[in-house]
Amino acid sequence: MTEYFIQEQQLSATTRTVIKNCQGKALYLMVGNWGRKGNVLTLYDMSGEVVAAIKQASVIFGHKFEIYLGIEKVGNLHKIFNWPGDFYYIKHLNWAVYGNIYHHKYKINHFNEPIMRMDKATLLTGDYYVMDVTNPKDAPICICIAAIMDYWLYNRKKQPENTSNLEVNFSS
């Protein structure tokens, strides 16, 4: 697995977000805006090439997002349900996102195969989200999905009443 580090609460912000490797080297830059239909977040590699993007496709009857790898649309993400834990599905990729989104402890699987695992870490330079991605070629899409999860988390009208009984076991 390859690890990627993102400064906590920067992923869904309208500021620039830098994604780094475990040595602290910048690998990707995410820029853009959220909140309205048609808004886009774009993920660039450090040479300035577009590697992925998220387009907000709907804000009515639940937010829906289109995910692009380069300029090719590879999936649509929408929430399926959120009891007792959140569950999201990415059409066309057949990826499922599940776990405790509120505490940034969740997984992405393709059927039974792990794609990504999200967790948190505190380093000397601050608090970070840590993404463990099984195949580095999936990292741009995983970063986009993590940005959507972060957006949904920090833009909810009602916070969860009690998530203390939700547990996700990440042991392999």
Stockholm file with secondary structure:
# STOCKHOLM 1.0

chainA/1-172         MTEYFIQEQQLSATTRTVIKNCQGKALYLMVGNWGRKGNVLTLYDMSGEVVAAIKQASVIFGHKFEIYLGIEKVGNLHKIFNWPGDFYYIKHLNWAVYGNIYHHKYKINHFNEPIMRMDKATLLTGDYYVMDVTNPKDAPICICIAAIMDYWLYNRKKQPENTSNLEVNFSS
#=GR chainA/1-172 SS CEEEEEETTCTTSSSCEEEECTTCCEEEEEEECCSSTTCEEEEEETTSCEEEEEEEEECSSSCEEEEEETTEEEEEEEEEECSSSEEEEEETTTEEEEEEGGGTEEEEEETTEEEEEEEEEEETTEEEEEEEESSGGGHHHHHHHHHHHHHHHHTCSSCCSCCTTCCCCCCC
#=GC SS_cons         CEEEEEETTCTTSSSCEEEECTTCCEEEEEEECCSSTTCEEEEEETTSCEEEEEEEEECSSSCEEEEEETTEEEEEEEEEECSSSEEEEEETTTEEEEEEGGGTEEEEEETTEEEEEEEEEEETTEEEEEEEESSGGGHHHHHHHHHHHHHHHHTCSSCCSCCTTCCCCCCC
//
